[in-house]
Amino acid sequence: MSNPSCPETGVPMHRDVRPITLIYKSEKIILDMPGWYCDQCDESIHTGKDMKVSDQMLNRLKARVEGLLEPEEIRRIRKKLHLTQQAAGLLIGGGPRAFQKYESGDLLPSRAISSALILLAHNPKALGVLKARRGGGESVPYNSLDQGLSQRAVF
């Protein structure tokens, strides 16, 4: 999108970053929101890329309020377990691309995923239970999970 006109005033809008407040269950977070802004009124236009910024921040706020893990903590635990994102999604849940989305903030983890990660962070050897179960006739071959595991992981 290049140089849109304000739908209210008709004047050209310009790219800027302005603070906005998101509210979820009475909790607030302020973020710098990119977009096209009108200097004469409060109108703004946001592209898909702009909206991704607010969507990710809203997911972060929801995670805090609901007691779920935030993206950085999910990544930290996954790395502690020596798992690739794909292997984590297959073993812990959500599918092969889930952890990519959790760690970018594009997708809010479920309470079950958050709880499983918290338990695994406290007892990494328990991952062996999930790995053994996945190898027991599931649709994903056991050795494809091994490719996502670090050589240093001990189960």
Residue pairs with C-beta under 8 A, 6 or more apart in sequence:
1 36
1 45
1 47
3 12
3 13
3 14
4 12
4 13
4 36
4 45
5 11
5 12
5 13
6 12
6 13
6 38
6 40
6 41
6 43
7 43
8 38
8 40
8 41
8 43
9 38
9 40
9 41
9 43
11 38
11 39
11 40
13 36
13 37
13 38
13 43
13 44
13 45
14 36
14 37
14 39
15 34
15 35
15 36
15 37
16 34
16 35
16 36
16 37
17 32
17 33
17 34
17 35
18 32
18 33
18 35
18 37
18 44
19 30
19 31
19 32
19 33
20 30
20 31
20 33
20 54
21 28
21 29
21 30
22 28
22 29
22 30
22 31
22 54
22 57
22 58
22 61
24 58
24 61
24 62
24 65
25 65
27 61
27 64
27 65
28 61
29 57
29 60
29 61
31 53
31 54
31 57
33 44
33 46
33 50
33 53
33 54
34 46
34 49
34 50
34 53
35 44
35 45
35 46
35 47
35 50
36 44
36 45
36 46
37 43
37 44
38 44
46 54
52 106
55 106
56 104
56 105
56 106
57 105
59 105
59 106
59 107
59 108
60 70
60 71
60 105
62 68
62 108
63 69
63 70
63 108
63 109
64 70
66 111
67 114
68 108
68 109
68 110
68 111
68 114
69 77
69 102
69 109
69 113
69 114
69 117
69 118
70 105
71 102
71 103
71 104
71 105
73 117
74 99
74 102
74 103
74 109
74 117
75 103
77 117
77 118
77 120
77 121
78 85
78 88
78 99
78 103
78 117
80 121
80 124
81 88
81 120
81 121
81 124
81 127
81 153
82 149
82 150
82 152
82 153
83 91
83 127
83 148
83 149
83 150
83 153
84 148
84 149
85 97
85 99
85 100
85 103
86 96
86 97
86 99
86 148
87 145
87 147
87 148
87 149
88 98
88 99
88 148
89 95
89 96
89 97
89 98
89 99
89 100
90 96
90 134
90 140
90 144
90 145
90 148
91 127
91 130
91 131
91 134
91 145
92 99
92 113
92 116
92 117
92 120
92 130
93 110
93 112
93 113
93 116
94 102
94 109
94 110
94 113
98 107
98 113
101 107
102 108
102 109
102 113
109 117
119 126
120 126
120 127
125 154
125 155
127 153
127 155
128 155
131 142
131 145
131 149
131 155
134 140
134 142
134 145
135 142
135 145
